[in-house]
């Protein structure tokens, strides 16, 4: 087992402290590191009333079959210009009613959380799924104003 001399330990400790001080003085960012890209999470509610267990994975059912994982979407600004695009993620079933019916299969809505990179706000924007008409993205005051689209 090799024992480090006190002088070598002191020199390494001083070098480490210098690196930490420079890192803290520069805001903790590594050289050349960019600030994180903005993103917005949009809550897509598909009120299909399909019978599922709450928490189960889901896709749009019945008239909402077009809202399924991997379906293309576009986010448009107020002028109708495309500002972001992607594909829908997998959804999770949530109870359609506020009554507690337990974990048994029951009427649910399918909720997809869409992470939209490159967008810092969804105010005044719309969501377009496939060739369906745009739906406004509106803050939901019951969920801390998370941007939300409810299909109809």
C-alpha angles and dihedrals in degrees: 000000000000119000118209116231118243091244093052091047091050091049093050091045091051091049092050091049091050091052091049093048092050090047092051093045091054092054094263093285120133117236110281094009114142125217114260117276113252118250139178128210114218120198110219113198117197107192096199096139090219116166109251141135111267109259094025118132112260148176129202112289135199111357089003099059088119089069099076135131112286093022108137120248135185129202113214129194124228090278092055093252118145110247101166141004140183143128128289118259128226113286133225124221118243127186113271091212132043091233113107107241094165125234096314119116109279142154108302143171120229113235123196122189107213115199107206112194121205094031122102096184136018095201110136092006132123134212120226119192114197110310095334121118120272117271119206119247106227129181112250107224091197091061103045091278094294107174108258141183120197113196118222 
